[in-house]
Amino acid sequence: MTGTKLPLLQDLVSTDPAHQYTEDELDAIEQIDAAMALRLARAQHLAQQNRQEAPSDQTIDEAQVRLAIDEARAILAQDGGDLELIEIQGRTVKVRLKGACVGCPNATLDLRNVVERIIKRRSPGVHEVQNTF
């Protein structure tokens, strides 16, 4: 690596949680922070798995959604966060992130990778989970 300067990690990592990293981008991140590249690749893989939509005729079981909310609340509470079910509108579950989640830079990722994942696992008819302010 004589004579070459690595870019800064902050210049390689996207602030858009929906960004899809290419292999080249992940390789560049891996040169600077291998653990970060692994976390991004894993999160991206999980997101791709979760994008598989449930059949549109599948009903949403509100009791299962409430159980999922309670499960997610327990996880968020470990870091001082909280979660409230606002409403189920069609195939969309509207929640409100509370506590330490308000203003947290990881709130969007937690909503997708924790809350939405748990809700979709318990109630596959859910298409999306939205944070409502």
N, C-alpha and C positions, 0 to 999 in steps of 0.2 A: 504494500500500500504506500510505497514511497511516492510522494508528489501528488497523491490524490486526497482530496478532502471530502469526507462524508457529509451529506446534507444533514440538517438538523431533523430530529425525530418529529418535532412539531410541524415541520414543512411537509412531511410525508403522511401524517395521520389526518384523515378527514374529520371535520366537525359534523358532517352529515351522517346520522346514524344509519341511513339507508344506502350509503356508499358501498359499492361492490368493488373490493380490491382485486386487481389483477395479480397474476403470479409474479410479475416483475415488481409491482409495488410491494407485495409481501416480502419478496427477496431483499429489496432495498431496506425495508424496515427491520428484517431479520439481521442484517449486517450491523445495525445499531443496537437493537434490543430484541433478542431472540424470543424472550418470554412474551413481549408485546405482540410480535408477529404471530405467535402460536395462539394467543388469546383472540386476536382479530380473526384469524383463520377459523378457529372453533366457533366464534360467535356468528361468523358469516355462514358457516355450514349449518348451524342450528336454525338460523333465520331462513335459509333456503328450504329446510325441512318443514318449517312452520308455514311456509307460503302455500303449501298444498291446501287448497280450499275444500271444505266439506260440501257435500251436496246441498243445493239451495233449498231442498224440501225438508231438510233435517230440522226438527224443532229444537228450540233452546230450552233446556230444563233449568228454570230459575233456582231451584234448590241446589242443583249441582254448581251453578255459578256462585251462589252464596258460599258453598263449601270451599270452592276454589279461592274466593276472596279471603276467607278466613285463613286458608293455608298461606296465601301470599302475604297477608298482614303479619303473620308470625315471622316470616323471613325478613320483611321490611323493618319490623320492630327491633330486630337485632342491631340495626344502625340508627334507631330513633325515628324511623319512618312509620307511616300509617297509610291506610287505604280505606276508602268508603265507596260502596256501590251506589251510584246515582240512579241509573235506569238501564233497562235493556230495551233497545229500540231496533226492531227488526233483528238483524244478525250482528248488531254492534252493541257491545257492552260499554257503558259510560261509567267511569270511575273518577274519583278525586284523590290524587296523591296528597298526603298531609304530613305534618310533622317535619322531620328532617329532609323529607323528599322534596319539599317546596324549595325551589331555588338550587337544588343539588344538580351539579353538572351530569351526574350519572342517572338522573331520573328517567330520561327518555329510554336509555338502555335497559334500566330496571323494568320499566313498563313493558317493553317488548320481550326481553329475555327472561323475566321472572313472572310478572303478572299475566301477560297474554299467554305465555306458554302453559302455565298452570290452568288457566281458564279453558283454553282450547283442549287441553288433555282431558279435563272433566266433562266438558260440554263441546263436542266436536262441531256442532252447528254454528258456533261463534265464528264470525269472519274477522272481526277486528275489535280491539280494546282501545278506547280513547280516553285520555285524561281531560276532564272538564274542570274549568276553573270557576 
